[in-house]
């Protein structure tokens, strides 16, 4: 799947899980299980509880995604 096909949502990290996974709340009641994108891992960008992030979600599985940006 190309990067253009992904849907991006703004959300807040609600829970930090083991293995580099995060539970992100987007919209009002939709929860996405997300992991860090490769560029964020490469540049060692830390994501902690309560951060505002952008999550890229596939249209085929809207419950899983990648964190592609952390807002300051």
N, C-alpha and C positions, 0 to 999 in steps of 0.2 A: 504494500500500500504506500502511495506517495504521501509526502508531508502535506500536500495541498488538500488531500481528502480528509484530514483530521479536523475535528471540531474543537475549538478552544473555549474554555470556560474560566471565569474568575472564581476563586473560592478561598476558603480558610482551612488551614490544617487543624483538624480536630483531635487527631490521635496519631502518635508515632509508634509504629509496630516494628518488630524485629525483621531483620533481613533487608533493611532499606525501604520498607513500605510505609506509606502514609495514608490515613483516612482523611479525605478532603471533602468538605461540605460545599457543594456548589448550589446555587439558587437557594431555595428555602429548605427543602427536605430531601434533596438528591445527594447521596453519598457515593464518592468514587474512590476506589482503591488504587493508589498511584505509586509509582516509583520514580526516582530521579532520572532525567534524561542524561545521556552520555556526556554532553558538554558541561552540565552542571557538576557531574562527578569529576570530570577532568580538571576543572578549575576550582574544585573543592568549595563549592558554594553550599553553605550550611542552611538547612531548613529545620526550623524548630516549631514547637506547638504555638499556634496563634498567628503564624505568618500568612500573609496574603500571597497566593500563588496563582499562576496560570497553568491549567491542566489541558493537555491535548488528549482528546478521547476519540476512539475509533467509532464510526457510525454502526459497526457490526456488533460491538460489545460496549455499551455505554456505562458499564459498571467498573471498567478498568481503564487506566490512562497513564500518562507520563507527565511529570512536573517539568515544564520547560522554562519557567521564569519565576523568580521570587521578587516581589515588590519590596521596595525599601521601607 
